[in-house]
């Protein structure tokens, strides 16, 4: 079945194919790949099975697209991609496919660490993608550093750091300094969330969704007059909606 999709992409990229598809490179379609991954996650959050199927197809197309570009450059093929991930999954599950006595997440991490070392990684934080959402990357950086003991022993440390960073934001002398200190503050909040076993990226996503729902509710309650209402009246609507548990 996937051969049909591979053939479609080859036709689109080939002579007489689609002008837009033929013009794309790894760099130009990378943003679409990220977008499609988020659309899969969104469909999963909504528990929309039909959408999950559709969005997974769009994401699969991105894999085929990247692989086709690579094949044209003589770099690798889709078959190479499949073989590489198959090898990796077997390698990272030696308790299933090999002769390791036990397994679990700790073994997965040990194998990953060995792979990084084999690639000549110079730092424990090597391999964390720069293009990750900032909150997610912050958490991954912190977790990786924690593996070698660079971490607060409990949540009190990052909580105190939040107060310290707030004070530095308030005392910042320039806009650039303020932006830097707010970044440090956000990093400290992620650290505090991590110590409470809270996924900061997921928590902020939920907060965004809550704001979206409540704002739509107060817009609807205010009707045509909403935009002209005072901030106090809008806040009253907000509190009414929040207390009523409508969202």
ROSE-4610 file (N, C-alpha, C; in Angstrom, 1 decimal, always signed):
// ROSE-4610
residu = [X/X/X/X/X/X/X/X/X/X/X/X/X/X/X/X/X/X/X/X/X/X/X/X/X/X/X/X/X/X/X/X/X/X/X/X/X/X/X/X/X/X/X/X/X/X/X/X/X/X/X/X/X/X/X/X/X/X/X/X/X/X/X/X/X/X/X/X/X/X/X/X/X/X/X/X/X/X/X/X/X/X/X/X/X/X/X/X/X/X/X/X/X/X/X/X/X/X/X/X/X/X/X/X/X/X/X/X/X/X/X/X/X/X/X/X/X/X/X/X/X/X/X/X/X/X/X/X/X/X/X/X/X/X/X/X/X/X/X/X/X/X/X/X/X/X/X/X/X/X/X/X/X/X/X/X/X/X/X/X/X/X/X/X/X/X/X/X/X/X/X/X/X/X/X/X/X/X/X/X/X/X/X/X/X/X/X/X/X/X/X/X/X/X/X/X/X/X/X/X/X/X/X/X/X/X/X/X/X/X/X/X/X/X/X/X/X/X/X/X/X/X/X/X/X/X/X/X/X/X/X/X/X/X/X/X/X/X/X/X/X/X/X/X/X/X/X/X/X/X/X/X/X/X/X/X/X/X/X/X/X/X/X/X/X/X/X/X/X/X/X/X/X/X/X/X/X/X/X/X/X/X/X/X/X/X/X/X/X/X/X/X/X/X/X/X/X/X/X/X/X/X/X/X/X/X/X/X/X/X/X/X/X/X/X/X/X/X/X/X/X/X/X/X/X/X/X/X/X/X/X/X/X/X/X/X/X/X/X/X/X/X/X/X/X/X/X/X/X/X/X/X/X/X/X/X/X/X/X/X/X/X/X/X/X/X/X/X/X/X/X/X/X/X/X/X/X/X/X/X/X/X/X/X/X/X/X/X/X/X/X/X/X/X/X/X/X/X/X/X/X/X/X/X/X/X/X/X/X/X/X/X/X/X/X/X/X/X/X/X/X/X/X/X/X/X/X/X/X/X/X/X/X/X/X/X/X/X/X/X/X/X/X/X/X/X/X/X/X/X/X/X/X/X/X/X/X/X/X/X/X/X/X/X/X/X/X/X/X/X/X/X/X/X/X/X/X/X/X/X/X/X/X/X/X/X/X/X/X/X/X/X/X/X/X/X/X/X/X/X/X/X/X/X/X/X/X/X/X/X/X/X/X/X/X/X/X/X/X/X/X/X/X/X/X/X/X/X/X/X/X/X/X/X/X/X/X/X/X/X/X/X/X/X/X/X/X/X/X/X/X/X/X/X/X/X/X/X/X/X/X/X/X/X/X/X/X/X/X/X/X/X/X/X/X/X/X/X/X/X/X/X/X/X/X/X/X/X/X/X/X/X/X/X/X/X/X/X/X/X/X/X/X/X/X/X/X/X/X/X/X/X/X/X/X/X/X/X/X/X/X/X/X/X/X/X/X/X/X/X/X/X/X/X/X/X/X/X/X/X/X/X/X/X/X/X/X/X/X/X/X/X/X/X/X/X/X/X/X/X/X/X/X/X/X/X/X/X/X/X/X/X/X/X/X/X/X/X/X/X/X/X/X/X/X/X/X/X/X/X/X/X/X/X/X/X/X/X/X/X/X/X/X/X/X/X/X/X/X/X/X/X/X/X/X/X/X/X/X/X/X/X/X/X/X/X/X/X/X/X/X/X/X/X/X/X/X/X/X/X/X]
num = [1/1/1/2/2/2/3/3/3/4/4/4/5/5/5/6/6/6/7/7/7/8/8/8/9/9/9/10/10/10/11/11/11/12/12/12/13/13/13/14/14/14/15/15/15/16/16/16/17/17/17/18/18/18/19/19/19/20/20/20/21/21/21/22/22/22/23/23/23/24/24/24/25/25/25/26/26/26/27/27/27/28/28/28/29/29/29/30/30/30/31/31/31/32/32/32/33/33/33/34/34/34/35/35/35/36/36/36/37/37/37/38/38/38/39/39/39/40/40/40/41/41/41/42/42/42/43/43/43/44/44/44/45/45/45/46/46/46/47/47/47/48/48/48/49/49/49/50/50/50/51/51/51/52/52/52/53/53/53/54/54/54/55/55/55/56/56/56/57/57/57/58/58/58/59/59/59/60/60/60/61/61/61/62/62/62/63/63/63/64/64/64/65/65/65/66/66/66/67/67/67/68/68/68/69/69/69/70/70/70/71/71/71/72/72/72/73/73/73/74/74/74/75/75/75/76/76/76/77/77/77/78/78/78/79/79/79/80/80/80/81/81/81/82/82/82/83/83/83/84/84/84/85/85/85/86/86/86/87/87/87/88/88/88/89/89/89/90/90/90/91/91/91/92/92/92/93/93/93/94/94/94/95/95/95/96/96/96/97/97/97/98/98/98/99/99/99/100/100/100/101/101/101/102/102/102/103/103/103/104/104/104/105/105/105/106/106/106/107/107/107/108/108/108/109/109/109/110/110/110/111/111/111/112/112/112/113/113/113/114/114/114/115/115/115/116/116/116/117/117/117/118/118/118/119/119/119/120/120/120/121/121/121/122/122/122/123/123/123/124/124/124/125/125/125/126/126/126/127/127/127/128/128/128/129/129/129/130/130/130/131/131/131/132/132/132/133/133/133/134/134/134/135/135/135/136/136/136/137/137/137/138/138/138/139/139/139/140/140/140/141/141/141/142/142/142/143/143/143/144/144/144/145/145/145/146/146/146/147/147/147/148/148/148/149/149/149/150/150/150/151/151/151/152/152/152/153/153/153/154/154/154/155/155/155/156/156/156/157/157/157/158/158/158/159/159/159/160/160/160/161/161/161/162/162/162/163/163/163/164/164/164/165/165/165/166/166/166/167/167/167/168/168/168/169/169/169/170/170/170/171/171/171/172/172/172/173/173/173/174/174/174/175/175/175/176/176/176/177/177/177/178/178/178/179/179/179/180/180/180/181/181/181/182/182/182/183/183/183/184/184/184/185/185/185/186/186/186/187/187/187/188/188/188/189/189/189/190/190/190/191/191/191/192/192/192/193/193/193/194/194/194/195/195/195/196/196/196/197/197/197/198/198/198/199/199/199/200/200/200/201/201/201/202/202/202/203/203/203/204/204/204/205/205/205/206/206/206/207/207/207/208/208/208/209/209/209/210/210/210/211/211/211/212/212/212/213/213/213/214/214/214/215/215/215/216/216/216/217/217/217/218/218/218/219/219/219/220/220/220/221/221/221/222/222/222/223/223/223/224/224/224/225/225/225/226/226/226/227/227/227/228/228/228/229/229/229/230/230/230/231/231/231/232/232/232/233/233/233/234/234/234/235/235/235/236/236/236/237/237/237/238/238/238/239/239/239/240/240/240/241/241/241/242/242/242/243/243/243/244/244/244/245/245/245/246/246/246/247/247/247]
x = [+0.8/+0.0/+0.9/+2.0/+2.8/+3.5/+3.7/+4.3/+3.5/+2.2/+1.4/+1.7/+1.9/+2.2/+3.6/+4.5/+5.9/+5.9/+5.1/+5.0/+4.3/+3.3/+2.7/+3.7/+4.5/+5.5/+6.5/+6.9/+7.9/+7.4/+6.1/+5.4/+5.3/+5.0/+4.9/+6.2/+7.3/+8.6/+9.3/+8.8/+9.4/+9.1/+9.7/+9.4/+8.0/+7.5/+6.0/+5.2/+5.8/+5.1/+4.6/+4.3/+3.7/+4.8/+4.6/+5.7/+6.0/+5.0/+5.3/+6.1/+5.7/+6.4/+7.8/+8.0/+9.4/+10.3/+9.7/+10.6/+11.0/+10.4/+10.6/+12.0/+12.5/+13.7/+13.5/+14.4/+14.3/+13.9/+14.6/+14.4/+13.0/+12.6/+11.3/+10.1/+10.2/+9.1/+9.2/+10.3/+10.4/+9.3/+9.0/+7.9/+6.5/+6.3/+5.1/+5.1/+6.3/+6.5/+6.1/+6.6/+6.3/+4.8/+4.3/+2.8/+2.0/+2.3/+1.6/+1.7/+2.8/+3.0/+2.1/+2.0/+1.1/-0.4/-0.7/-2.1/-2.5/-1.5/-1.8/-2.1/-1.2/-1.4/-2.7/-3.1/-4.4/-5.6/-5.5/-6.6/-6.7/-5.5/-5.5/-6.1/-5.8/-6.4/-7.9/-8.4/-9.8/-10.5/-9.6/-10.1/-10.9/-10.6/-11.3/-10.6/-11.1/-10.5/-10.3/-11.3/-11.3/-10.2/-10.1/-9.0/-7.6/-7.5/-6.2/-5.7/-6.6/-6.3/-5.8/-6.6/-6.3/-4.9/-4.7/-3.5/-2.3/-2.4/-1.3/-0.9/-1.9/-1.6/-0.8/-1.2/-0.5/+1.0/+1.1/+2.5/+3.3/+2.7/+3.4/+3.9/+3.0/+3.4/+4.7/+4.8/+6.0/+7.3/+7.2/+8.3/+8.6/+7.6/+7.8/+8.5/+8.0/+8.5/+10.0/+10.3/+11.8/+12.6/+12.1/+12.8/+13.0/+12.0/+12.1/+13.2/+13.2/+14.3/+15.7/+15.8/+17.1/+17.4/+16.5/+16.8/+17.2/+16.6/+17.1/+18.5/+18.9/+20.3/+21.3/+20.7/+21.6/+22.0/+21.3/+21.6/+21.1/+19.8/+19.1/+17.7/+17.1/+15.7/+14.8/+13.5/+12.5/+12.8/+13.2/+13.6/+14.7/+15.7/+16.8/+16.2/+15.3/+14.7/+14.0/+13.2/+12.5/+13.5/+14.5/+15.6/+16.3/+16.6/+17.3/+16.5/+15.2/+14.3/+14.1/+14.0/+13.8/+15.0/+16.2/+17.4/+17.5/+17.1/+17.2/+16.2/+15.0/+14.1/+14.5/+15.1/+15.7/+16.9/+17.7/+18.9/+18.5/+17.5/+17.1/+16.2/+15.8/+15.1/+15.8/+17.0/+17.8/+17.2/+16.3/+15.6/+14.5/+14.1/+13.1/+13.8/+14.7/+15.3/+16.7/+17.3/+18.6/+18.7/+19.8/+20.0/+20.1/+19.7/+19.7/+18.7/+19.1/+18.2/+17.0/+17.1/+15.9/+15.9/+14.8/+14.7/+14.1/+13.2/+12.5/+13.2/+12.7/+13.1/+14.6/+15.1/+16.5/+17.4/+17.0/+17.9/+17.8/+16.6/+16.4/+17.4/+17.4/+18.2/+19.7/+20.1/+21.5/+21.9/+21.1/+21.4/+21.5/+20.6/+20.6/+21.9/+22.3/+23.6/+24.8/+24.7/+25.8/+25.9/+24.7/+24.6/+25.2/+24.9/+25.4/+26.9/+27.4/+28.9/+29.5/+28.9/+29.4/+29.5/+28.6/+28.7/+29.6/+30.3/+31.3/+30.7/+29.5/+28.9/+29.8/+30.0/+30.9/+30.2/+28.9/+28.1/+26.9/+26.5/+25.3/+24.1/+24.1/+22.9/+23.0/+24.0/+24.0/+22.8/+22.3/+21.2/+19.8/+19.7/+18.4/+18.1/+17.1/+16.8/+16.5/+17.2/+17.0/+15.6/+15.0/+13.7/+12.5/+12.8/+11.7/+11.0/+9.7/+9.1/+9.9/+10.0/+10.9/+10.7/+9.5/+9.2/+9.7/+9.4/+9.7/+11.3/+11.9/+13.4/+14.0/+13.4/+13.9/+13.8/+12.7/+12.5/+13.5/+13.7/+14.7/+16.1/+16.5/+17.8/+18.0/+17.0/+17.0/+17.1/+16.3/+16.3/+17.7/+18.3/+19.5/+20.6/+20.6/+21.6/+21.4/+20.1/+19.9/+20.5/+20.6/+21.2/+22.6/+23.3/+24.7/+24.8/+23.6/+23.6/+23.5/+23.3/+23.2/+21.7/+21.2/+19.7/+19.5/+18.4/+18.0/+17.5/+17.7/+17.3/+15.8/+15.1/+13.6/+13.1/+11.8/+11.1/+11.4/+11.9/+12.2/+13.2/+14.2/+15.3/+14.7/+14.0/+13.5/+12.4/+11.7/+10.7/+11.4/+12.5/+13.3/+13.9/+14.3/+14.8/+13.8/+12.6/+11.5/+11.4/+11.5/+11.5/+12.7/+13.9/+15.1/+15.0/+14.4/+14.3/+13.3/+12.2/+11.2/+11.8/+12.6/+13.3/+14.2/+14.9/+15.8/+15.0/+13.8/+13.0/+12.6/+12.2/+11.7/+12.9/+14.1/+15.2/+16.0/+15.5/+16.2/+16.2/+17.3/+17.5/+17.1/+17.1/+16.8/+15.8/+15.2/+14.3/+15.0/+16.2/+17.0/+17.2/+17.6/+17.9/+16.6/+15.5/+14.2/+13.8/+14.0/+13.7/+14.5/+15.8/+16.7/+16.2/+15.9/+15.5/+14.1/+13.2/+11.9/+12.2/+13.1/+13.5/+14.0/+14.9/+15.4/+14.2/+13.2/+12.1/+11.3/+11.0/+10.3/+11.0/+12.4/+13.2/+13.0/+13.0/+12.9/+11.5/+10.4/+9.1/+9.0/+9.6/+9.7/+10.4/+11.4/+12.2/+11.3/+10.6/+9.7/+8.6/+8.0/+7.0/+7.5/+8.7/+9.4/+9.5/+9.8/+10.0/+8.7/+7.6/+6.2/+5.7/+6.5/+6.1/+5.0/+5.1/+4.1/+4.8/+4.2/+4.8/+4.4/+5.4/+5.1/+4.5/+5.0/+4.4/+2.9/+2.6/+1.2/+0.3/+0.9/+0.2/-0.2/+0.8/+0.6/-0.4/-0.4/-1.3/-2.8/-2.9/-4.2/-4.7/-3.7/-4.1/-4.5/-3.8/-4.2/-5.6/-5.9/-7.3/-8.3/-8.0/-9.0/-9.3/-8.2/-8.4/-9.2/-8.9/-9.7/-11.2/-11.5/-12.9/-13.6/-12.9/-13.5/-13.7/-12.7/-12.8/-13.9/-14.1/-15.2/-16.5/-16.5/-17.8/-18.1/-17.2/-17.5/-17.8/-17.1/-17.5/-19.0/-19.4/-20.7/-21.7/-21.3/-22.2/-22.3/-21.3/-21.3/-22.0/-22.0/-22.7/-22.0/-22.8/-22.3/-21.6/-22.0/-21.5/-20.1/-19.7/-18.5/-17.3/-16.9/-15.7/-15.7/-16.9/-17.0/-17.1/-17.3/-17.4/-16.2/-16.3/-15.1/-14.4/-13.1/-12.3/-13.0/-13.5/-14.2/-15.4/-16.2/-17.3/-16.9/-15.8/-15.3/-14.8/-14.1/-13.5/-14.7/-15.8/-16.9/-17.5/-17.6/-18.1/-17.1/-15.8/-14.8/-15.0/-15.2/-15.3/-16.7/-17.7/-19.0/-18.9/-18.2/-18.0/-17.2/-16.1/-15.2/-15.9/-16.7/-17.3/-18.5/-19.1/-20.1/-19.6/-18.3/-17.7/-18.1/-18.4/-18.9/-17.7/-16.5/-15.4/-14.3]
y = [-1.2/+0.0/+1.3/+1.2/+2.4/+2.6/+1.6/+1.7/+2.7/+2.7/+3.6/+5.0/+5.3/+6.7/+7.1/+6.1/+6.4/+6.7/+6.0/+6.2/+7.6/+8.0/+9.3/+10.4/+10.3/+11.3/+11.4/+10.2/+10.2/+10.9/+10.7/+11.3/+12.8/+13.3/+14.7/+15.4/+14.7/+15.3/+15.1/+14.3/+13.9/+14.9/+14.7/+15.6/+15.6/+16.8/+17.0/+16.9/+16.9/+16.8/+18.1/+18.2/+19.4/+20.4/+21.6/+22.6/+22.9/+23.0/+23.3/+22.2/+20.9/+19.8/+19.7/+20.0/+19.9/+20.9/+22.0/+23.1/+23.0/+22.0/+21.9/+21.2/+21.6/+21.0/+20.5/+19.9/+19.5/+20.7/+21.8/+23.0/+23.6/+23.6/+24.3/+23.5/+22.2/+21.4/+21.0/+21.3/+21.0/+21.7/+23.0/+23.5/+22.8/+22.2/+21.5/+20.1/+19.6/+18.3/+18.6/+19.7/+20.0/+20.3/+21.0/+21.3/+20.1/+19.1/+17.9/+17.1/+17.1/+16.4/+17.0/+18.3/+18.9/+18.7/+18.5/+18.3/+16.8/+15.9/+14.6/+14.7/+15.4/+15.6/+16.2/+17.2/+17.8/+16.9/+16.1/+15.1/+14.1/+13.7/+12.7/+13.4/+14.7/+15.4/+15.4/+15.6/+15.7/+14.3/+13.2/+11.9/+11.7/+12.3/+12.2/+11.2/+10.0/+8.8/+9.1/+9.6/+9.9/+10.9/+11.9/+12.9/+12.4/+11.5/+10.9/+10.1/+9.3/+8.6/+9.5/+10.6/+11.6/+12.3/+12.7/+13.5/+12.6/+11.3/+10.4/+10.2/+10.2/+10.1/+11.3/+12.5/+13.7/+13.6/+13.1/+13.0/+12.0/+10.9/+9.8/+10.4/+11.3/+11.9/+12.7/+13.3/+14.1/+13.2/+12.0/+11.1/+10.7/+10.4/+9.9/+11.1/+12.3/+13.5/+13.7/+13.7/+13.9/+12.7/+11.5/+10.4/+10.5/+11.0/+11.1/+12.1/+13.2/+14.3/+13.6/+12.8/+12.2/+11.2/+10.5/+9.5/+10.2/+11.3/+12.1/+12.6/+12.8/+13.3/+12.2/+10.9/+9.8/+9.6/+10.1/+10.0/+8.7/+8.5/+7.4/+7.2/+6.1/+5.9/+5.7/+5.6/+5.3/+3.9/+3.0/+1.6/+1.7/+2.6/+2.8/+3.4/+4.3/+4.9/+3.9/+3.0/+1.9/+1.0/+0.6/-0.3/+0.3/+1.6/+2.2/+2.3/+2.6/+2.7/+1.3/+0.3/-1.1/-1.6/-1.3/-1.6/-0.9/+0.3/+1.1/+0.5/+0.1/-0.4/-1.7/-2.6/-3.8/-3.6/-2.6/-2.4/-1.8/-1.0/-0.4/-1.3/-2.4/-3.4/-4.7/-4.7/-6.0/-7.1/-6.6/-7.6/-8.4/-7.8/-8.4/-9.1/-8.4/-8.9/-9.4/-9.2/-9.7/-10.6/-10.5/-11.5/-10.8/-9.5/-8.8/-9.5/-9.5/-10.2/-9.4/-8.1/-7.3/-6.1/-5.3/-4.1/-3.0/-2.3/-1.1/+0.2/+1.3/+2.6/+2.9/+2.4/+2.6/+2.0/+0.8/+0.2/+1.0/+1.4/+2.3/+3.5/+4.1/+5.3/+4.9/+3.8/+3.4/+3.1/+2.5/+2.2/+3.6/+4.5/+5.8/+6.5/+6.5/+7.1/+6.5/+5.2/+4.5/+4.9/+5.1/+5.5/+6.9/+7.8/+9.2/+9.2/+8.3/+8.2/+7.7/+6.7/+6.2/+7.2/+8.2/+9.3/+10.4/+10.2/+11.2/+12.4/+12.2/+13.3/+13.8/+15.2/+15.8/+16.3/+16.2/+16.8/+15.9/+15.8/+15.1/+15.6/+16.9/+17.5/+17.5/+16.9/+16.7/+15.9/+16.3/+15.5/+16.0/+17.0/+17.6/+18.6/+18.4/+19.2/+20.7/+21.6/+23.0/+23.4/+22.7/+23.1/+22.7/+22.0/+21.7/+22.9/+22.8/+23.9/+24.3/+25.6/+26.0/+25.4/+25.2/+24.6/+23.2/+22.5/+21.1/+20.9/+21.8/+21.7/+22.0/+23.0/+23.4/+22.2/+21.5/+20.3/+19.2/+19.0/+17.9/+18.3/+19.5/+20.0/+19.7/+20.1/+19.9/+18.4/+17.6/+16.2/+15.6/+16.0/+15.4/+15.8/+17.1/+17.6/+16.9/+16.6/+15.9/+14.5/+13.9/+12.5/+12.4/+13.5/+13.5/+14.4/+14.6/+15.2/+16.8/+17.4/+18.9/+19.2/+19.2/+19.4/+19.7/+20.4/+20.7/+19.4/+19.2/+18.0/+17.9/+19.0/+19.0/+20.3/+20.5/+21.6/+22.9/+23.0/+24.2/+25.1/+24.4/+25.1/+25.9/+25.2/+26.0/+27.0/+26.7/+27.7/+29.0/+28.9/+30.0/+30.8/+30.0/+30.5/+31.4/+31.0/+31.8/+33.2/+33.3/+34.6/+35.4/+34.7/+35.4/+36.0/+35.2/+35.6/+36.7/+36.7/+37.8/+39.1/+39.0/+40.3/+40.8/+39.9/+40.4/+40.9/+40.4/+41.0/+42.4/+42.6/+43.9/+44.9/+44.5/+45.4/+45.6/+44.9/+45.0/+46.4/+46.8/+48.2/+48.5/+47.5/+47.7/+46.6/+46.8/+45.9/+44.5/+44.6/+43.3/+42.6/+43.3/+42.7/+42.0/+42.8/+42.3/+41.0/+41.0/+39.8/+38.6/+38.8/+37.8/+37.2/+38.1/+37.7/+37.0/+37.4/+36.7/+35.3/+35.2/+33.8/+33.0/+33.5/+32.8/+32.4/+33.3/+33.1/+31.9/+31.9/+30.8/+29.5/+29.5/+28.3/+27.8/+28.7/+28.3/+27.7/+28.3/+27.7/+26.3/+26.1/+24.7/+23.8/+24.2/+23.4/+23.1/+24.1/+23.9/+22.9/+23.0/+22.1/+20.7/+20.6/+19.2/+18.6/+19.3/+18.8/+18.3/+18.9/+18.4/+17.4/+16.9/+15.9/+16.4/+17.7/+18.3/+18.6/+18.2/+18.5/+19.9/+20.8/+22.2/+22.5/+21.9/+22.1/+21.7/+20.6/+20.1/+21.0/+21.5/+22.4/+23.7/+24.3/+25.5/+25.3/+24.2/+23.9/+23.9/+23.2/+23.2/+24.6/+25.4/+26.8/+27.6/+27.4/+28.0/+27.7/+26.4/+25.9/+26.4/+26.5/+27.1/+28.5/+29.3/+30.7/+30.8/+30.0/+30.1/+29.8/+28.8/+28.5/+29.6/+30.1/+31.1/+32.4/+32.8/+34.0/+34.0/+32.8/+32.7/+32.8/+32.3/+32.3/+33.7/+34.5/+35.9/+36.8/+36.5/+37.2/+36.9/+35.6/+35.3/+35.9/+36.0/+36.6/+38.1/+38.7/+40.2/+40.6/+39.7/+40.0/+41.1/+41.8/+42.8/+44.0/+44.1/+45.2/+44.8/+43.6/+43.1/+44.0/+44.3/+45.1/+46.4/+47.1/+48.4/+48.4/+47.2/+47.1/+47.5/+48.0/+48.4/+47.1/+47.3/+46.2/+45.5/+46.4/+45.9/+45.0/+45.4/+44.6/+43.3/+43.3/+42.1/+41.2/+41.7/+40.9/+40.3/+41.0/+40.5/+39.3/+39.4/+38.3/+37.1/+37.4/+36.3/+35.6/+36.3/+35.7/+34.9/+35.4/+34.7/+33.4/+33.4/+32.2/+31.2/+31.7/+30.8/+30.1/+30.9/+30.4/+29.4/+29.7/+28.8/+27.5/+27.4/+26.2/+25.8/+26.8/+26.6/+26.1/+26.3/+25.9/+25.2]
z = [+0.0/+0.0/+0.0/+0.8/+0.8/-0.5/-1.3/-2.6/-3.5/-3.3/-4.1/-3.8/-2.5/-2.0/-2.5/-2.4/-2.9/-4.4/-5.2/-6.6/-6.9/-6.1/-6.3/-6.1/-5.0/-4.7/-5.8/-6.3/-7.4/-8.6/-8.9/-10.1/-9.9/-8.7/-8.4/-8.5/-8.1/-8.1/-9.5/-10.3/-11.6/-12.7/-13.8/-15.0/-15.3/-15.5/-15.8/-14.5/-13.4/-12.1/-11.6/-10.3/-9.7/-9.5/-10.0/-9.9/-8.5/-7.6/-6.2/-5.5/-5.7/-5.1/-5.6/-6.9/-7.5/-6.9/-6.4/-6.0/-4.5/-3.8/-2.4/-2.0/-0.9/-0.3/+1.1/+1.7/+3.1/+4.0/+3.8/+4.6/+4.4/+3.1/+2.9/+3.4/+3.4/+3.9/+5.4/+6.0/+7.5/+8.3/+8.0/+8.8/+8.7/+7.5/+7.3/+8.1/+8.2/+8.9/+10.4/+10.9/+12.3/+12.5/+11.6/+11.6/+11.6/+10.8/+10.7/+12.0/+12.6/+13.9/+14.9/+14.9/+15.9/+15.6/+14.3/+14.0/+14.4/+14.3/+14.8/+16.3/+17.1/+18.5/+18.8/+18.0/+18.3/+18.1/+17.0/+16.8/+17.9/+18.5/+19.6/+20.8/+21.0/+22.2/+22.1/+20.9/+20.7/+20.6/+20.6/+20.5/+19.3/+18.2/+16.9/+16.1/+16.1/+15.4/+13.9/+13.3/+11.8/+11.5/+12.3/+12.1/+12.4/+13.4/+13.7/+12.5/+11.9/+10.7/+9.6/+9.4/+8.3/+8.6/+9.8/+10.1/+10.1/+10.5/+10.4/+8.9/+8.0/+6.6/+6.1/+6.6/+6.2/+6.8/+8.0/+8.6/+7.8/+7.4/+6.6/+5.3/+4.7/+3.5/+3.6/+4.8/+5.0/+5.0/+5.6/+5.7/+4.2/+3.5/+2.1/+1.3/+1.5/+0.8/+1.1/+2.4/+2.7/+2.1/+2.2/+1.7/+0.2/-0.5/-2.0/-2.4/-1.6/-1.9/-1.7/-0.6/-0.3/-1.4/-1.9/-3.0/-4.2/-4.5/-5.7/-5.6/-4.3/-4.1/-3.9/-4.0/-3.8/-2.4/-1.4/+0.0/+0.7/+0.6/+1.1/+0.6/+0.8/+0.3/+1.5/+1.2/+2.3/+2.9/+2.1/+2.6/+3.6/+3.4/+4.3/+5.6/+5.5/+6.7/+7.6/+6.9/+7.6/+8.2/+7.5/+8.0/+9.2/+9.2/+10.3/+11.5/+11.4/+12.6/+13.2/+12.3/+12.7/+13.5/+13.0/+13.7/+15.0/+15.1/+16.3/+17.4/+17.0/+17.9/+18.5/+17.6/+18.1/+19.0/+18.7/+19.5/+20.8/+20.9/+22.2/+23.0/+22.5/+23.3/+23.4/+23.9/+23.9/+24.8/+25.7/+26.6/+25.8/+24.7/+23.8/+22.6/+21.9/+20.7/+20.9/+22.1/+22.3/+23.5/+24.2/+25.3/+26.7/+26.8/+28.1/+29.0/+30.3/+31.3/+31.6/+31.7/+32.0/+31.1/+31.2/+30.4/+31.1/+30.4/+31.0/+30.5/+31.0/+30.5/+30.8/+32.0/+32.3/+31.3/+30.7/+29.7/+28.4/+28.1/+26.9/+26.9/+28.1/+28.2/+28.2/+28.7/+28.7/+27.2/+26.4/+25.0/+24.3/+24.5/+23.9/+24.2/+25.5/+25.9/+25.2/+25.1/+24.4/+22.9/+22.3/+20.9/+20.8/+21.7/+21.7/+21.8/+22.7/+22.9/+21.6/+20.9/+19.7/+18.6/+18.7/+17.7/+18.1/+19.2/+19.6/+20.3/+21.0/+21.7/+22.7/+22.7/+23.7/+24.9/+25.0/+26.1/+26.4/+27.6/+28.0/+27.4/+27.0/+26.4/+24.8/+24.3/+22.8/+22.3/+21.2/+20.6/+20.9/+21.7/+22.0/+21.0/+20.2/+19.0/+19.4/+18.7/+18.9/+18.4/+17.5/+16.9/+17.8/+18.9/+19.8/+20.3/+20.7/+21.4/+22.6/+22.9/+23.9/+25.3/+25.7/+27.0/+27.1/+26.0/+25.9/+25.9/+25.2/+25.1/+26.5/+27.2/+28.5/+29.4/+29.4/+30.3/+29.9/+28.6/+28.2/+28.6/+28.5/+28.9/+30.4/+31.2/+32.6/+33.0/+32.4/+32.7/+32.4/+31.2/+30.8/+31.8/+32.2/+33.2/+34.5/+34.9/+36.2/+36.2/+35.1/+35.1/+35.6/+35.5/+36.1/+37.3/+38.0/+39.3/+39.3/+38.2/+38.1/+38.2/+39.5/+39.7/+41.1/+41.4/+42.8/+43.4/+44.7/+45.4/+45.5/+45.5/+45.7/+45.0/+45.1/+44.5/+45.1/+46.3/+47.0/+46.2/+45.6/+44.9/+43.7/+42.8/+41.6/+42.0/+43.2/+43.6/+44.1/+44.8/+45.2/+44.0/+43.0/+41.8/+41.1/+41.1/+40.5/+41.1/+42.5/+43.1/+42.7/+42.6/+42.3/+40.8/+39.9/+38.5/+38.4/+39.2/+39.2/+39.6/+40.6/+41.1/+40.0/+39.3/+38.2/+37.0/+36.8/+35.7/+36.1/+37.3/+37.8/+37.8/+38.0/+38.1/+36.8/+35.7/+34.4/+33.9/+33.4/+33.0/+31.6/+30.7/+29.3/+28.8/+27.7/+27.1/+26.8/+26.4/+26.1/+27.4/+28.4/+29.7/+30.2/+30.1/+30.6/+29.8/+28.5/+27.7/+28.2/+28.5/+28.9/+30.3/+31.2/+32.5/+32.5/+31.6/+31.5/+31.0/+30.1/+29.6/+30.8/+31.6/+32.8/+33.7/+33.9/+34.7/+34.2/+32.9/+32.3/+32.4/+32.3/+32.5/+33.9/+34.9/+36.3/+36.5/+35.9/+36.1/+35.5/+34.4/+33.8/+34.8/+35.4/+36.4/+37.6/+38.0/+39.2/+38.8/+37.6/+37.2/+37.1/+36.6/+36.4/+37.8/+38.8/+40.2/+40.8/+40.2/+40.6/+39.6/+38.8/+37.8/+36.8/+36.5/+35.6/+34.3/+33.2/+31.9/+31.5/+31.5/+31.4/+30.0/+29.0/+27.6/+27.6/+28.2/+28.2/+29.1/+30.2/+31.2/+30.5/+29.8/+29.1/+27.9/+27.3/+26.2/+26.8/+28.0/+28.6/+29.0/+29.5/+29.9/+28.7/+27.6/+26.3/+25.9/+26.0/+25.6/+26.6/+27.9/+28.8/+28.5/+28.2/+27.9/+26.6/+25.6/+24.4/+24.6/+25.4/+25.7/+26.5/+27.5/+28.3/+27.6/+26.8/+26.1/+25.0/+24.4/+23.5/+24.2/+25.4/+26.2/+26.6/+27.0/+27.4/+26.2/+25.0/+23.8/+23.4/+23.6/+23.3/+24.2/+25.5/+26.5/+26.3/+25.9/+25.7/+24.4/+23.4/+22.2/+21.4/+20.6/+19.8/+20.5/+21.8/+22.6/+23.3/+23.1/+23.9/+23.7/+22.5/+22.2/+22.9/+23.0/+23.6/+25.1/+25.7/+27.2/+27.9/+29.1/+29.9/+30.3/+30.7/+31.2/+32.4/+33.3/+34.5/+34.1/+33.1/+32.8/+32.1/+31.3/+30.7/+31.8/+32.8/+33.8/+34.6/+34.8/+35.5/+34.8/+33.5/+32.6/+32.8/+32.8/+32.9/+34.2/+35.3/+36.6/+36.7/+36.0/+36.0/+35.3/+34.1/+33.4/+34.1/+34.8/+35.5/+36.7/+37.4/+38.6/+38.2/+37.1/+36.6/+36.1/+35.9/+35.5/+34.1/+33.3/+31.9/+31.0/+31.4/+30.5/+31.3]
